[in-house]
Amino acid sequence: MEINTNELTNNWFDKQAQSFEVNRFGAMALMMTAQSCWGSVAAIYALKADNIVLLVVCAAVTMASNSAFIAQSPAKWCLGIFYTSVIANLVILLLTIF
């Protein structure tokens, strides 16, 4: 029996989008707060490392996520940009710490 990982990923993301849509405003507030704090931590470490490029990338992805939530973009866009922001800020954090 072969498992199609692409199908599993799409199903997971679709379930996330449906759950987000049902709880849109509560999820938006929670996700916006969490990723803004995460972006702030990554930004301070980018500043501490004196790397302006990483700071700009951190600010750009964090503001893109916030603006998608505030503009009430479609659920899949909000989630995609949110996950991109979290991963990008994690990478920035790891690059500046180690």
N, C-alpha and C positions, 0 to 999 in steps of 0.2 A: 504494500500500500504506500503510495507516494503522497507526501504532504507538500502542498504548494505554499511556500512561505509568503509569496506575494499576496495570495488570497487571505492568509491569516492576518497579515499586516493591514490589508484593506478593511477586513472585518473589524479589527481592533480600532482602527482610526474612525470608521463609520460609527461604531458604538460610542466612542468618545465624543464625536460630533453630535450624535443624538442626545447624549446625556448633557452635553454643554447647552444645547438648544433648549432643553426642558428647564434647566436651571441657569439660564443665561446671565441674569444680572447678579446673582449670588456668586456664580463661578467667575464672572468677569471681575468682580471686586476682589475676590480671593486671589485669582491668578495675576491680576495687575499689581496687587500689593506684593505678592511673593516674588515676581520677576523683577519688580523695581528694586526691591531690597537686594536680590541676587545681583542685579546689574550694578548697584551701588558698591557692593563689595568688590566685584571685578574691576570697577572703575578706580577704586582707591588703590588696589594692588597694581593696576596699570600705571597710575600716577607715581606710586612708590618705586616702580621699576623704571620710571622716566621714559616710558614708551608711549609717545603721543598717538602713533598709528593704532595700537591696541585700544587706547582710550576712545578714539574716534569710532572704531568698530563697535566697541561696547556700547557707547552712547547711541549709535545709529540703530543697532538691533533692538535695544531696549525701548527707544522712542518709537520704532516701527511697531513693536508689539503693543505699546500703550495706545498709539494712534489707531490701530486696528480695533482695539476694544472700544475706545471712545467713539469711533465712527460707526460702531455696530456693524462691522463687516460680517459676511457669512461665517457660520460656525467653523467650517473647515479652514478658512483663511485665518481666523483668529487662532485656532489651535496650531496650525502649521507655523505661523509666525511666532507664537508663544514657545513652541518646542525648539524652533531655530534659535530664539533668543536665549533660552536656558542652556542649550548645548554650546552656543558661541561663547556665552559668558563663562561656562565651565572650562572651555578650552583656554580662554584668556586667563582665567584664574590659575589653571595648571601651568601655563607657560610662564606666568610671572612668579609663581611660588617656587617652582623647581628650576 
